[in-house]
């Protein structure tokens, strides 16, 4: 059974975001899809839902960071309209190794 055949609440993506005060109209996203649900459209649907909610609530910009080695995640974010704004070098230590992250964003209201 793929993601599109499951009821909306049955698949296991998650998304958390931080929206600031009314003066700051951006949202910072943290999202993930369990491995067994990747490549089935769950991430695309998740980001579409987040974007719809953000536009309704006056959010003009979505932001996230992605480990530069996360090729599938970066492909999803780009597919959903996010662009790389810069690189945060040696920002994380994973299993004893330093990793860079991309700063990415999407403007919703131009």
N, C-alpha and C positions, 0 to 999 in steps of 0.2 A: 504494500500500500504506500503510495507516495504522499507527499505533503498536501497536494491539492485534493486528494480523496479523503483526507482526515477532517474532522470537525475542527474549526479554528482553534479551539482551546486545547486540543489534543496534542499538537506538536510542541516541541520544546525549544523554541527560541526564547531568549530573554533580552530585555532592553531596560536599562536604567538611565536616567538622565538627570541632569542638574540644570534647572532653570533658575536664573537669578532674579533680582528685583525687577519691577516693572520698567525701570530705566535701562536695564540690560536685557536686550531682546535676543539673547542667544541661548542655545541649549547644548550642553556637552553630553555626548552619548557614550555609553558602554554597552556593547551588544555581543551576543554569542549564540551560536547554533551548535547543538550536540553533533558529533561526527556522523552519527547514523542518519541525520536529517539534512546534512549538507548536500547541495547540488539538486535539491528538489523544489526550490522556489521559496522556502521558508524565510530566508534572509531578505529576499526582494520584497515579499509581502510585509515583513516586519518593518522595513525601512519606509515602505509606502504608507503604512499605518501611522508611523511616527511623524512623517512629513505632513500628512493630512491633519493630525492633531496639532502640530506645531503651527501650521498656517492659520487654523481656526483660532488659536490662542495668541496670535500676533507675534510669534517667534520668527525672526527674519534670517536667522543664521543657525545652522547646526554644525557642531564641531566634534571631532574625535581624534584619537591618536591610534596608530597601528604599528606594530612591530614590523620593521622593513622586510623581514623574512616571511611574513604572513601573506604569501602570494594569493591564496584564495580569498582571504578577507579583503585585501586591497583591490582585487578584481571586482568583488561585490560592491565595495564602496564607490569605485569609479563607475561601475555600471549604474549605480543609483545617483550619479551626478556629483559625487564628492571629488574635490581636487586637492592635490598635495600642495601645501603652502610652504613647507620647510621640513627640515630634519632635526630632530632632537638627538644628538649624538651621545652614545653610552648612557642612555637614560634608564636602562633596566639591567639587572643581573638575573639571568635565567640559567639555572644549573651551573653556576660559577662563571658564565661567560657574559660579557657586556653585549648589549643589543641596542641598536638605534631604533627610533620611532619616527614615523612621519606624522606631522601635524596635517590634518585634512579638514576641509570644511565644504559646506554647500550653502549658497545664498538662496533663500526662499523668496524674499521680497526684494526686488531691485529698484 
